[in-house]
Amino acid sequence: VQQEPILFHRSLAENIAYGRPGASQAEIEQAARLASAHDFIAPLPKGYGTLVGERGLKLSGGERQRVAIARAFLANAPILILDEATSSLDSESEVLIQQAVDRLMVGRTTLVIAHRLSTVRSLDRLLVFDRGRIMEDGDHAALINLDGGIYRRLFERQALELAKGLA
């Protein structure tokens, strides 16, 4: 699931089923429910038949991400790569998508690429890279306790920026 998911000038159902041609409508809708996409798709006049893309419905960033996550649910791959999946979203969309991503990761090997550390703090293992090299390795608790650590410094900086934004 990429930061900027690619959607095709096809129906929402076809976009969700892209990784699994021949999927049933029930399977497509179940994937959309798991991705928190069903609630915005179902009320559309043509529902899952609604065209998206160049001459179709323009989706918000959060809606596009949820369609991409539904596609990943339906594909059911054992390995998942999430590339900045929540980085360009408003906080309401981020919460919905983070919940969907948490459901999607269950039982899968998942590689998460992220600059926003709030999205990775619950993961089993974190690798901190600098100039292409692994500099730190551990879970959130271990890395946050490293004096002078890169992860700790970045986490503290992001927490401070978040606090300033809320003030």
N, CA and C atoms as a LAMMPS dump frame, in Angstrom:
ITEM: TIMESTEP
0
ITEM: NUMBER OF ATOMS
501
ITEM: BOX BOUNDS ff ff ff
-5.0000000000000000e+02 5.0000000000000000e+02
-5.0000000000000000e+02 5.0000000000000000e+02
-5.0000000000000000e+02 5.0000000000000000e+02
ITEM: ATOMS id mol type element x y z
1 1 1 N 0.869 -1.165 0
2 1 2 C 0 0 0
3 1 3 C 0.91 1.219 0
4 2 1 N 0.774 2.023 -1.052
5 2 2 C 1.655 3.172 -1.228
6 2 3 C 1.068 4.447 -0.638
7 3 1 N 1.93 5.446 -0.492
8 3 2 C 1.504 6.762 -0.021
9 3 3 C 0.49 7.362 -0.988
10 4 1 N 0.735 7.23 -2.267
11 4 2 C -0.174 7.716 -3.311
12 4 3 C -0.67 6.511 -4.101
13 5 1 N -1.751 5.872 -3.662
14 5 2 C -2.209 4.659 -4.348
15 5 3 C -2.649 4.937 -5.782
16 6 1 N -2.414 3.972 -6.625
17 6 2 C -2.808 4.084 -8.029
18 6 3 C -4.191 3.468 -8.186
19 7 1 N -5.12 4.275 -8.671
20 7 2 C -6.456 3.777 -8.991
21 7 3 C -6.644 3.907 -10.492
22 8 1 N -7.358 2.972 -11.059
23 8 2 C -7.564 2.93 -12.499
24 8 3 C -8.927 3.5 -12.855
25 9 1 N -9.06 3.984 -14.08
26 9 2 C -10.352 4.495 -14.554
27 9 3 C -11.263 3.292 -14.792
28 10 1 N -11.73 2.778 -13.685
29 10 2 C -12.61 1.617 -13.648
30 10 3 C -13.546 1.809 -12.462
31 11 1 N -14.426 0.858 -12.247
32 11 2 C -15.338 0.943 -11.102
33 11 3 C -14.562 0.721 -9.8
34 12 1 N -15.164 1.152 -8.704
35 12 2 C -14.554 0.901 -7.399
36 12 3 C -14.375 -0.598 -7.173
37 13 1 N -15.361 -1.398 -7.571
38 13 2 C -15.256 -2.856 -7.417
39 13 3 C -14.059 -3.399 -8.19
40 14 1 N -13.876 -2.948 -9.427
41 14 2 C -12.746 -3.422 -10.233
42 14 3 C -11.417 -2.972 -9.637
43 15 1 N -11.374 -1.764 -9.084
44 15 2 C -10.151 -1.287 -8.445
45 15 3 C -9.806 -2.123 -7.219
46 16 1 N -10.804 -2.479 -6.43
47 16 2 C -10.559 -3.305 -5.245
48 16 3 C -10.127 -4.709 -5.661
49 17 1 N -10.745 -5.25 -6.707
50 17 2 C -10.46 -6.621 -7.15
51 17 3 C -9.232 -6.712 -8.051
52 18 1 N -8.531 -5.612 -8.268
53 18 2 C -7.402 -5.597 -9.196
54 18 3 C -6.398 -6.721 -8.919
55 19 1 N -6.07 -6.968 -7.678
56 19 2 C -5.085 -8 -7.35
57 19 3 C -5.657 -9.405 -7.311
58 20 1 N -6.97 -9.511 -7.501
59 20 2 C -7.611 -10.833 -7.467
60 20 3 C -8.796 -10.868 -8.419
61 21 1 N -8.519 -10.93 -9.721
62 21 2 C -9.603 -10.983 -10.7
63 21 3 C -10.511 -12.181 -10.419
64 22 1 N -11.78 -11.997 -10.64
65 22 2 C -12.723 -13.08 -10.409
66 22 3 C -13.275 -13.121 -8.995
67 23 1 N -12.875 -12.17 -8.163
68 23 2 C -13.412 -12.123 -6.795
69 23 3 C -14.906 -11.838 -6.862
70 24 1 N -15.656 -12.429 -5.964
71 24 2 C -17.105 -12.21 -5.938
72 24 3 C -17.423 -10.838 -5.355
73 25 1 N -18.637 -10.371 -5.627
74 25 2 C -19.078 -9.091 -5.072
75 25 3 C -19.052 -9.136 -3.547
76 26 1 N -19.446 -10.258 -2.969
77 26 2 C -19.436 -10.398 -1.506
78 26 3 C -18.014 -10.278 -0.95
79 27 1 N -17.041 -10.87 -1.637
80 27 2 C -15.643 -10.779 -1.194
81 27 3 C -15.125 -9.348 -1.304
82 28 1 N -15.502 -8.669 -2.388
83 28 2 C -15.099 -7.27 -2.583
84 28 3 C -15.676 -6.404 -1.467
85 29 1 N -16.952 -6.598 -1.166
86 29 2 C -17.597 -5.798 -0.121
87 29 3 C -17.019 -6.101 1.254
88 30 1 N -16.686 -7.361 1.521
89 30 2 C -16.074 -7.71 2.808
90 30 3 C -14.71 -7.029 2.947
91 31 1 N -13.917 -7.03 1.884
92 31 2 C -12.612 -6.357 1.914
93 31 3 C -12.798 -4.861 2.165
94 32 1 N -13.808 -4.273 1.53
95 32 2 C -14.083 -2.843 1.723
96 32 3 C -14.501 -2.559 3.162
97 33 1 N -15.289 -3.444 3.74
98 33 2 C -15.692 -3.262 5.149
99 33 3 C -14.465 -3.3 6.065
100 34 1 N -13.598 -4.265 5.86
101 34 2 C -12.391 -4.389 6.678
102 34 3 C -11.496 -3.158 6.548
103 35 1 N -11.526 -2.528 5.377
104 35 2 C -10.7 -1.347 5.11
105 35 3 C -11.406 -0.039 5.449
106 36 1 N -12.587 -0.123 6.053
107 36 2 C -13.387 1.076 6.379
108 36 3 C -13.727 1.883 5.126
109 37 1 N -13.92 1.195 4.002
110 37 2 C -14.268 1.865 2.748
111 37 3 C -15.745 1.692 2.397
112 38 1 N -16.377 0.658 2.895
113 38 2 C -17.766 0.362 2.532
114 38 3 C -18.699 1.531 2.845
115 39 1 N -18.474 2.199 3.972
116 39 2 C -19.375 3.271 4.397
117 39 3 C -19.383 4.473 3.46
118 40 1 N -18.314 4.71 2.712
119 40 2 C -18.368 5.807 1.74
120 40 3 C -18.752 5.302 0.351
121 41 1 N -18.572 4.011 0.086
122 41 2 C -18.903 3.464 -1.237
123 41 3 C -20.394 3.154 -1.361
124 42 1 N -20.957 2.483 -0.381
125 42 2 C -22.351 2.014 -0.456
126 42 3 C -23.36 3.123 -0.763
127 43 1 N -23.252 4.324 -0.172
128 43 2 C -24.256 5.363 -0.449
129 43 3 C -24.138 6.028 -1.827
130 44 1 N -23.048 5.786 -2.546
131 44 2 C -22.898 6.397 -3.872
132 44 3 C -24.013 5.898 -4.784
133 45 1 N -24.499 6.738 -5.706
134 45 2 C -25.608 6.321 -6.576
135 45 3 C -25.378 4.973 -7.269
136 46 1 N -24.162 4.715 -7.715
137 46 2 C -23.865 3.432 -8.366
138 46 3 C -23.068 2.501 -7.452
139 47 1 N -22.899 2.895 -6.195
140 47 2 C -22.202 2.049 -5.23
141 47 3 C -20.856 1.575 -5.738
142 48 1 N -20.655 0.278 -5.699
143 48 2 C -19.384 -0.309 -6.13
144 48 3 C -19.176 -0.208 -7.64
145 49 1 N -20.228 0.13 -8.383
146 49 2 C -20.124 0.315 -9.829
147 49 3 C -19.682 1.716 -10.22
148 50 1 N -19.49 2.593 -9.252
149 50 2 C -19.078 3.975 -9.515
150 50 3 C -17.687 4.007 -10.128
151 51 1 N -17.565 4.742 -11.231
152 51 2 C -16.261 4.898 -11.875
153 51 3 C -15.42 5.902 -11.11
154 52 1 N -14.13 5.616 -11.009
155 52 2 C -13.187 6.555 -10.405
156 52 3 C -12.125 6.888 -11.435
157 53 1 N -11.375 7.922 -11.152
158 53 2 C -10.287 8.265 -12.049
159 53 3 C -10.577 9.501 -12.858
160 54 1 N -9.924 9.586 -13.989
161 54 2 C -9.909 10.787 -14.818
162 54 3 C -11.294 11.345 -15.117
163 55 1 N -12.212 10.512 -15.567
164 55 2 C -13.546 11.001 -15.921
165 55 3 C -14.61 10.508 -14.937
166 56 1 N -14.166 9.985 -13.829
167 56 2 C -15.101 9.475 -12.832
168 56 3 C -15.029 10.26 -11.542
169 57 1 N -15.477 9.651 -10.482
170 57 2 C -15.519 10.254 -9.156
171 57 3 C -14.11 10.574 -8.667
172 58 1 N -13.945 11.765 -8.136
173 58 2 C -12.667 12.15 -7.537
174 58 3 C -12.727 11.785 -6.059
175 59 1 N -11.815 10.962 -5.621
176 59 2 C -11.789 10.511 -4.233
177 59 3 C -10.801 11.34 -3.422
178 60 1 N -11.092 11.506 -2.139
179 60 2 C -10.152 12.177 -1.24
180 60 3 C -8.959 11.249 -1.011
181 61 1 N -7.9 11.798 -0.426
182 61 2 C -6.727 10.983 -0.125
183 61 3 C -7.057 9.815 0.784
184 62 1 N -7.885 10.065 1.8
185 62 2 C -8.275 9.003 2.725
186 62 3 C -9.1 7.927 2.05
187 63 1 N -9.994 8.335 1.154
188 63 2 C -10.814 7.359 0.422
189 63 3 C -9.948 6.511 -0.501
190 64 1 N -8.995 7.145 -1.175
191 64 2 C -8.087 6.412 -2.062
192 64 3 C -7.287 5.373 -1.263
193 65 1 N -6.806 5.781 -0.083
194 65 2 C -6.039 4.861 0.753
195 65 3 C -6.89 3.675 1.181
196 66 1 N -8.146 3.93 1.536
197 66 2 C -9.019 2.841 1.983
198 66 3 C -9.319 1.875 0.845
199 67 1 N -9.448 2.381 -0.39
200 67 2 C -9.629 1.492 -1.55
201 67 3 C -8.37 0.634 -1.731
202 68 1 N -7.2 1.245 -1.589
203 68 2 C -5.943 0.495 -1.727
204 68 3 C -5.81 -0.561 -0.629
205 69 1 N -6.238 -0.232 0.582
206 69 2 C -6.18 -1.197 1.682
207 69 3 C -7.179 -2.329 1.442
208 70 1 N -8.358 -1.996 0.914
209 70 2 C -9.339 -3.037 0.565
210 70 3 C -8.744 -3.98 -0.479
211 71 1 N -8.034 -3.424 -1.441
212 71 2 C -7.362 -4.234 -2.465
213 71 3 C -6.373 -5.197 -1.805
214 72 1 N -5.625 -4.702 -0.824
215 72 2 C -4.648 -5.546 -0.126
216 72 3 C -5.346 -6.64 0.686
217 73 1 N -6.465 -6.304 1.34
218 73 2 C -7.227 -7.326 2.07
219 73 3 C -7.667 -8.431 1.122
220 74 1 N -8.198 -8.04 -0.032
221 74 2 C -8.719 -9.011 -0.987
222 74 3 C -7.599 -9.87 -1.577
223 75 1 N -6.444 -9.271 -1.843
224 75 2 C -5.315 -10.02 -2.405
225 75 3 C -4.798 -11.061 -1.408
226 76 1 N -4.906 -10.75 -0.112
227 76 2 C -4.563 -11.69 0.953
228 76 3 C -3.139 -12.238 0.837
229 77 1 N -2.195 -11.377 0.486
230 77 2 C -0.795 -11.789 0.361
231 77 3 C -0.186 -12.023 1.747
232 78 1 N 0.729 -12.988 1.868
233 78 2 C 1.337 -13.264 3.17
234 78 3 C 2.336 -12.19 3.615
235 79 1 N 2.833 -11.407 2.662
236 79 2 C 3.777 -10.33 2.972
237 79 3 C 3.17 -9.02 2.495
238 80 1 N 3.248 -8.018 3.345
239 80 2 C 2.628 -6.73 3.077
240 80 3 C 3.679 -5.634 3.199
241 81 1 N 3.689 -4.695 2.253
242 81 2 C 4.578 -3.533 2.329
243 81 3 C 3.714 -2.287 2.392
244 82 1 N 3.885 -1.518 3.464
245 82 2 C 3.157 -0.264 3.645
246 82 3 C 4.161 0.871 3.521
247 83 1 N 4.066 1.627 2.448
248 83 2 C 5.015 2.707 2.176
249 83 3 C 4.368 4.048 2.487
250 84 1 N 4.625 4.572 3.676
251 84 2 C 4.078 5.871 4.1
252 84 3 C 2.562 5.906 3.915
253 85 1 N 1.881 4.842 4.315
254 85 2 C 0.449 4.687 4.041
255 85 3 C -0.436 5.744 4.685
256 86 1 N 0.032 6.416 5.744
257 86 2 C -0.816 7.428 6.393
258 86 3 C -0.188 8.817 6.382
259 87 1 N 0.905 9.001 5.669
260 87 2 C 1.674 10.241 5.816
261 87 3 C 0.98 11.507 5.334
262 88 1 N 0.127 11.421 4.335
263 88 2 C -0.436 12.65 3.767
264 88 3 C -1.912 12.834 4.111
265 89 1 N -2.339 12.273 5.23
266 89 2 C -3.762 12.29 5.567
267 89 3 C -4.064 13.221 6.729
268 90 1 N -5.317 13.697 6.759
269 90 2 C -5.76 14.455 7.925
270 90 3 C -5.929 13.475 9.084
271 91 1 N -6.027 13.999 10.311
272 91 2 C -6.022 13.114 11.48
273 91 3 C -7.227 12.186 11.539
274 92 1 N -8.396 12.621 11.059
275 92 2 C -9.575 11.745 11.072
276 92 3 C -9.373 10.562 10.129
277 93 1 N -8.882 10.844 8.919
278 93 2 C -8.606 9.765 7.963
279 93 3 C -7.497 8.86 8.473
280 94 1 N -6.493 9.451 9.119
281 94 2 C -5.379 8.652 9.623
282 94 3 C -5.862 7.628 10.646
283 95 1 N -6.772 8.029 11.524
284 95 2 C -7.29 7.104 12.534
285 95 3 C -8.008 5.936 11.862
286 96 1 N -8.896 6.228 10.888
287 96 2 C -9.616 5.164 10.175
288 96 3 C -8.648 4.226 9.466
289 97 1 N -7.668 4.809 8.801
290 97 2 C -6.738 4.004 8.023
291 97 3 C -5.81 3.214 8.935
292 98 1 N -5.374 3.812 10.04
293 98 2 C -4.511 3.08 10.965
294 98 3 C -5.252 1.879 11.546
295 99 1 N -6.539 2.037 11.845
296 99 2 C -7.332 0.909 12.339
297 99 3 C -7.427 -0.191 11.279
298 100 1 N -7.65 0.208 10.028
299 100 2 C -7.73 -0.77 8.937
300 100 3 C -6.386 -1.465 8.731
301 101 1 N -5.299 -0.698 8.784
302 101 2 C -3.96 -1.261 8.611
303 101 3 C -3.648 -2.239 9.743
304 102 1 N -4.043 -1.89 10.96
305 102 2 C -3.82 -2.801 12.087
306 102 3 C -4.522 -4.14 11.847
307 103 1 N -5.754 -4.09 11.307
308 103 2 C -6.475 -5.337 10.985
309 103 3 C -5.762 -6.088 9.862
310 104 1 N -5.277 -5.35 8.877
311 104 2 C -4.629 -5.951 7.71
312 104 3 C -3.329 -6.667 8.086
313 105 1 N -2.593 -6.151 9.054
314 105 2 C -1.289 -6.716 9.41
315 105 3 C -1.387 -8.029 10.182
316 106 1 N -2.534 -8.334 10.761
317 106 2 C -2.675 -9.541 11.587
318 106 3 C -2.328 -10.788 10.768
319 107 1 N -1.378 -11.565 11.272
320 107 2 C -1.001 -12.819 10.628
321 107 3 C -0.132 -12.671 9.395
322 108 1 N 0.393 -11.481 9.152
323 108 2 C 1.233 -11.257 7.971
324 108 3 C 2.587 -10.687 8.386
325 109 1 N 3.576 -10.983 7.594
326 109 2 C 4.847 -10.291 7.722
327 109 3 C 4.65 -8.939 7.053
328 110 1 N 4.941 -7.874 7.786
329 110 2 C 4.669 -6.537 7.268
330 110 3 C 5.9 -5.661 7.387
331 111 1 N 6.256 -5.025 6.287
332 111 2 C 7.336 -4.045 6.26
333 111 3 C 6.671 -2.679 6.175
334 112 1 N 6.898 -1.844 7.193
335 112 2 C 6.285 -0.519 7.241
336 112 3 C 7.379 0.52 7.059
337 113 1 N 7.226 1.361 6.053
338 113 2 C 8.152 2.461 5.814
339 113 3 C 7.43 3.718 6.272
340 114 1 N 8.008 4.413 7.263
341 114 2 C 7.295 5.562 7.825
342 114 3 C 8.262 6.576 8.411
343 115 1 N 7.882 7.839 8.275
344 115 2 C 8.576 8.917 8.968
345 115 3 C 7.772 9.339 10.195
346 116 1 N 6.462 9.145 10.153
347 116 2 C 5.588 9.48 11.28
348 116 3 C 5.65 8.307 12.258
349 117 1 N 6.352 8.504 13.347
350 117 2 C 6.648 7.402 14.262
351 117 3 C 5.433 6.899 15.028
352 118 1 N 4.387 7.693 15.131
353 118 2 C 3.173 7.223 15.807
354 118 3 C 2.587 6.004 15.099
355 119 1 N 2.887 5.848 13.815
356 119 2 C 2.333 4.724 13.056
357 119 3 C 3.109 3.428 13.259
358 120 1 N 4.304 3.502 13.859
359 120 2 C 5.122 2.295 13.999
360 120 3 C 5.386 1.893 15.444
361 121 1 N 4.974 2.692 16.399
362 121 2 C 5.351 2.436 17.798
363 121 3 C 4.829 1.107 18.336
364 122 1 N 3.76 0.561 17.769
365 122 2 C 3.209 -0.701 18.279
366 122 3 C 3.773 -1.933 17.564
367 123 1 N 4.667 -1.75 16.614
368 123 2 C 5.206 -2.882 15.861
369 123 3 C 6.186 -3.697 16.704
370 124 1 N 6.355 -4.964 16.331
371 124 2 C 7.23 -5.875 17.068
372 124 3 C 8.699 -5.473 16.994
373 125 1 N 9.107 -4.993 15.832
374 125 2 C 10.52 -4.689 15.624
375 125 3 C 10.641 -3.461 14.742
376 126 1 N 11.514 -2.545 15.162
377 126 2 C 11.757 -1.322 14.404
378 126 3 C 13.225 -1.28 13.999
379 127 1 N 13.46 -0.919 12.75
380 127 2 C 14.819 -0.694 12.268
381 127 3 C 14.921 0.779 11.904
382 128 1 N 15.926 1.45 12.448
383 128 2 C 16.136 2.866 12.16
384 128 3 C 17.303 2.959 11.188
385 129 1 N 17.032 3.547 10.027
386 129 2 C 18.05 3.69 8.994
387 129 3 C 18.568 5.12 8.954
388 130 1 N 19.843 5.26 8.627
389 130 2 C 20.436 6.563 8.352
390 130 3 C 21.425 6.363 7.219
391 131 1 N 21.196 7.061 6.132
392 131 2 C 22.04 6.959 4.936
393 131 3 C 22.204 5.508 4.469
394 132 1 N 21.093 4.763 4.498
395 132 2 C 21.093 3.402 3.978
396 132 3 C 21.626 2.339 4.919
397 133 1 N 21.999 2.716 6.116
398 133 2 C 22.531 1.748 7.082
399 133 3 C 21.602 1.633 8.29
400 134 1 N 21.483 0.412 8.809
401 134 2 C 20.703 0.202 10.029
402 134 3 C 21.524 0.727 11.203
403 135 1 N 20.949 1.702 11.896
404 135 2 C 21.634 2.321 13.03
405 135 3 C 21.096 1.821 14.372
406 136 1 N 19.801 1.476 14.404
407 136 2 C 19.181 1.007 15.643
408 136 3 C 18.187 -0.093 15.309
409 137 1 N 17.987 -1 16.266
410 137 2 C 17.119 -2.156 16.06
411 137 3 C 16.499 -2.527 17.402
412 138 1 N 15.176 -2.594 17.446
413 138 2 C 14.494 -2.975 18.679
414 138 3 C 13.031 -2.599 18.604
415 139 1 N 12.309 -2.804 19.704
416 139 2 C 10.923 -2.346 19.734
417 139 3 C 10.888 -0.905 20.256
418 140 1 N 9.696 -0.32 20.309
419 140 2 C 9.561 1.082 20.725
420 140 3 C 10.173 1.31 22.109
421 141 1 N 9.85 0.436 23.061
422 141 2 C 10.34 0.621 24.434
423 141 3 C 11.865 0.622 24.488
424 142 1 N 12.491 -0.289 23.761
425 142 2 C 13.956 -0.36 23.77
426 142 3 C 14.567 0.875 23.12
427 143 1 N 14.009 1.292 21.987
428 143 2 C 14.596 2.417 21.258
429 143 3 C 14.351 3.752 21.943
430 144 1 N 13.217 3.899 22.608
431 144 2 C 12.914 5.169 23.275
432 144 3 C 13.822 5.355 24.495
433 145 1 N 14.385 4.257 24.999
434 145 2 C 15.267 4.324 26.169
435 145 3 C 16.749 4.424 25.82
436 146 1 N 17.078 4.49 24.535
437 146 2 C 18.483 4.632 24.133
438 146 3 C 18.905 6.09 24.283
439 147 1 N 19.789 6.366 25.236
440 147 2 C 20.298 7.732 25.396
441 147 3 C 21.032 8.147 24.125
442 148 1 N 20.668 9.298 23.584
443 148 2 C 21.309 9.798 22.371
444 148 3 C 20.891 9.068 21.108
445 149 1 N 19.854 8.23 21.188
446 149 2 C 19.426 7.451 20.029
447 149 3 C 18.679 8.285 18.999
448 150 1 N 18.772 7.87 17.758
449 150 2 C 18.095 8.566 16.658
450 150 3 C 16.583 8.475 16.829
451 151 1 N 16.08 7.27 17.092
452 151 2 C 14.633 7.072 17.237
453 151 3 C 14.096 7.949 18.359
454 152 1 N 14.766 7.934 19.496
455 152 2 C 14.319 8.736 20.644
456 152 3 C 14.265 10.217 20.285
457 153 1 N 15.315 10.711 19.647
458 153 2 C 15.37 12.13 19.263
459 153 3 C 14.224 12.474 18.307
460 154 1 N 14.006 11.631 17.296
461 154 2 C 12.927 11.885 16.335
462 154 3 C 11.559 11.794 17
463 155 1 N 11.39 10.803 17.871
464 155 2 C 10.107 10.634 18.557
465 155 3 C 9.805 11.849 19.431
466 156 1 N 10.811 12.31 20.184
467 156 2 C 10.626 13.488 21.042
468 156 3 C 10.312 14.728 20.21
469 157 1 N 10.986 14.879 19.074
470 157 2 C 10.737 16.031 18.201
471 157 3 C 9.307 15.995 17.661
472 158 1 N 8.861 14.823 17.209
473 158 2 C 7.499 14.719 16.68
474 158 3 C 6.457 14.938 17.771
475 159 1 N 6.718 14.459 18.977
476 159 2 C 5.787 14.679 20.091
477 159 3 C 5.695 16.165 20.413
478 160 1 N 6.815 16.865 20.379
479 160 2 C 6.837 18.307 20.644
480 160 3 C 6.072 19.066 19.56
481 161 1 N 6.287 18.696 18.301
482 161 2 C 5.566 19.339 17.191
483 161 3 C 4.068 19.104 17.308
484 162 1 N 3.681 17.904 17.706
485 162 2 C 2.267 17.591 17.89
486 162 3 C 1.679 18.426 19.023
487 163 1 N 2.415 18.541 20.123
488 163 2 C 1.947 19.332 21.27
489 163 3 C 1.794 20.803 20.886
490 164 1 N 2.722 21.33 20.104
491 164 2 C 2.63 22.73 19.648
492 164 3 C 1.412 22.921 18.762
493 165 1 N 1.141 21.934 17.924
494 165 2 C -0.01 22.009 17.017
495 165 3 C -1.335 21.975 17.755
496 166 1 N -1.366 21.333 18.91
497 166 2 C -2.594 21.244 19.701
498 166 3 C -2.798 22.466 20.582
499 167 1 N -1.723 23.213 20.824
500 167 2 C -1.817 24.383 21.718
501 167 3 C -2.472 25.568 21.046
